[in-house]
Amino acid sequence: MRALTSCLMASALALLLAAPAEARCTDLASRKAPRLYDPERVRGADGPFTYRRADYAYCRDDGWVYRRGITDANGAVLVPVEFTDAVLIGPRHALVREPVKKHSRDPGPWQFYEVGTGLTGPAPAFDYVGPVSHSSINYSRSPQAMWIPYGYVATARDDKGRPTRYDYYLFPDGLPTPRRYPDLGAPGLSPFNAILHHGSVLYTTFTGPDGEIHSRLLNLRGDPISPVLSRVETWRTSRFEGTLSDIGSNQTALGDELFVVVPLLPHPELPAKLYVPLREDGSARPLPPGVVGVFPLMAVIEPDGRSRTFEQDGRVTYGWAVVLDTPQGLRFVVGNGLIADVLDLVGKQTPVAGVKHFTRLVTGAYTDFLLLKSAEDGLWRAVTLRFQPPYVADPDKGYASAQLAFDATADGQRQRWAEDRARQEREYAEAAKREFEFREREYQALLAKGGDFCKNDPKVIQLMHAPAINRMLSECGVTDFMFLQSAQNRGADPALIQRALAKREAIRRDAEFRQMESDRRSRALAEAEFQARVDAATRASDLMRGMNSAHDSFMKSSRDTYYRNLDAWNRGAQNWGGPRD
């Protein structure tokens, strides 16, 4: 018995000691069967195919340990689920890392893996292996998006130890023979942006011998399809829909396009870098005759007079300016929308001689003014960029300088906003007057019926005007919360509302006190009842002990008589009285 007790105590102690570790590892991811993720697309030598990542986790005392593998789209195993990392690079090949120990979280070096064969040899010492990033939010969501695996190795670092250059490796044939692209990247550029995927091209970014940032286009197999270019960028065009009250809350991305920065000599009428648009295959978009480039309408004039391109939210613009080189100098066709839409305006819209863009804080809201110089009369005009269709010059208002046009437009906008506020206040006042007159007629009709005013439904009175509500507050002692809320919204007397709130609070406190007293009495009754049950149980226990004692005495006396008579019988007595002498 003592040994059994010791065993049970030891088992309970073991369960208590194991409970905290078990609590850290209670997750649905802990399972024998792998968890299959949604299929992803991989571009192989024979076209795209799909695979699924497969994960499972098992529990250690200090948390989870994950193992990863790969299946095809139907769940058939390609790479067993026993590696810390597994990335497919082709239909039959993958990059994997084994754990340094059987149950370790720490990964070993990257190795090549062949489906059906196993590990085939070491891979470069990659800092990262994964898919090439998409440069475009819109494109990455399209059904044509490809999943292109790559790896990179940091080859240079700055004085703070941060990587600045990388060797990239692509796997165009899905085989363990990657193509190496050395010395990509630039100071301050993320390693995930040294090669980006856009449309049907890849574009690399690197620092050239001249210290400038350059780009080069590759096809999806990694073959160069362009010479070294100025830095390639992507832009998104946004359309703002709404009114001034919606500013900043309703913008829609219309699309994006690849661009090359064209280095031109500085020009006094060119307020931004010049771009040549590229199509999704990396070829230059055809431009109308005389057009030398485009630039986004997010150009800011610095206080010292210099200009720069305003890059916001990953290069977003509301419109574009198309630049034409004419015998009279640079001319501009401008408009909101995609670059293809603005290019279509060439030949349909009268070009302007100069374009500037200001972003100023005007009466509490950001307003983007586009300032345009007419090629016909040489005067400047301003439009609000976010709310205008493609610009058509207004011949009625022109100014001698861009600053005068901006100041006049900003002043006019402030005046319009002030007029709008005054108009709204007048409309509110007129509406309030009409509402009061309507409620007064309801109130008078109610009084005409006679009777006790306080017997009217407060839900009806609370919809009327302040005089009706004040009367019910002062005469009827209403404390309903919704009534008081309506009274406050309809301008009732604050003193009456406060008095009703005080009465409501007093009622609440009194009810709370009564409840507390009731709870106290209930507890006292419960305690008395409990003690009575305890006393009754004690008396019953005493009674049972007495009955048991009497029963034991009776049984002992009967047993003694029985054995005495039995002895007498055995000695020859014929009766239970015993032998007679």
Protein Blocks (a to p, Z undefined) as FASTA:
>chain_A
ZZmmmmmmmmmmmmmmmmmmmmmmgcfklcfbdcdddddddddfkopcdddddddddddf
kbccdddddddfkopafbdcfbfbdcdfbfkbccddddfbfkbcbdcddddddehibpcb
dcdddfbdcddddfbfklmmpmkbccdddddddfbdcfkopafbdcddddfkopabdcdd
ehiajehiafklmpccehjbccdddddfkopacdddddfkopafbdcdddddddddddde
ddfklgoiaccdfbdcddddddddddfklcbdcdddddfkopacdddehiabdcdfbbcc
dfkopacdddeehiaafbdcdddddfkbpcddddedjfklmmmmgojaccdfbdcddddd
eehiacdddddddfklopacdddfklcccddddfkbccfbfklmmmmmmmmmmmmmmmmm
mmmmmmmmmmmmmmmmmmmmmmmmmmmngpjfklpcfklmmmmcfklmmmmmmmnopabf
klmmmmmmnopafklmmmmmmmmmmmmmmmmmmmmmmmmmmmmmmmmmmmmmmmmmmmmm
mmmmmmmmmmmmmmmmmmmmmmmmmmmmmnopabfnbpaZZ
